[in-house]
């Protein structure tokens, strides 16, 4: 996992842990250009993690940022 994803994950997890959902949405929208419905899915998955750490958050972001292989 790249340092870039871990850095994004750290900031996003911090916003979610501080209940700054609007800031988390804006962060995802500005940095990764995810549509709002995808942002909601990412935030929901992160919110449901039993152990919210940068690696777990980065894995979730990475799943949504990877194009589907057909």
Secondary structure, 3 states (H helix, E strand, C coil): CCHHHHHHHHHHHHHHHCCCHHHHHHHHHHHHCCCHHHHHHHHHHHHCCCCCCHHHHHHHHHHHHCCCCC
